[in-house]
Amino acid sequence: QQQVKQSPQSLIVQKGGISIINCAYENTAFDYFPWYQQFPGKGPALLIAIRPDVSEKKEGRFTISFNKSAKQFSLHIMDSQPGDSATYFCAARRKVLTGGGNKLTFGTGTQLKVEL
Amino acid sequence: DAGVIQSPRHEVTEMGQEVTLRCKPISGHNSLFWYRQTMMRGLELLIYFNNNVPIDDSGMPEDRFSAKMPNASFSTLKIQPSEPRDSAVYFCASSLRSGGWDTEAFFGQGTRLTVV
């Protein structure tokens, strides 16, 4: 069962354009929603994250929009650059019921290509 | 800090052979995660350790997979016997658990496993 659905699977954007990646979740126990960026041959790295008590978080050119009632969140990359070309994963975190701690459930990823 | 270190970076093995993947987490981190990444299923959490103790192994696909963490600076993921469908990139990640919550997870560069 896929708990975090991500779309689109791939995205091509012109340099300077806006890249938008969407995610939806079902489990209301999720309490933290990070986005990870992965370059070829590398592991995912945290890009930006949001908690469900706010509707938007912005860091530089990257913005997360969060709609708690719709159980959806999205990543917006403003002024997209060729260096942003990577795979982006949304994720959702929830507590581990036994033993404490928490774990992330990832979306299936979006391959972004920013063309000149 | 050198980050999370995984070895080997690439492994090619024949079906039926035993495969051992290794991970050295970031010094001071007390949570360790093993993930598997495939095109079809994305990033899947296999097992999660905290203070060297397995907390959640519900993602381990079957008995052919086993993971150990004998001390705070080393973990292994073993597949015995390996099958072609195990071919994937395996990531190790570590984080610091404080106050019941894990902070940002840092990923290693992964081990690309090919079973022929």
Interface residues (C-beta under 8 A of the other chain):
Chain A: P34 G41 K42 G43 P44 A45 L46 F89 V96 T98 G99 G100 G101 N102 K103 L104 T105 F106 G107 T108 G109
Chain B: V4 S31 F33 R41 G42 L43 E44 L45 Y48 N50 V53 I55 D56 F91 A93 R97 G100 W101 D102 E104 A105 F106 F107 G108 Q109 G110
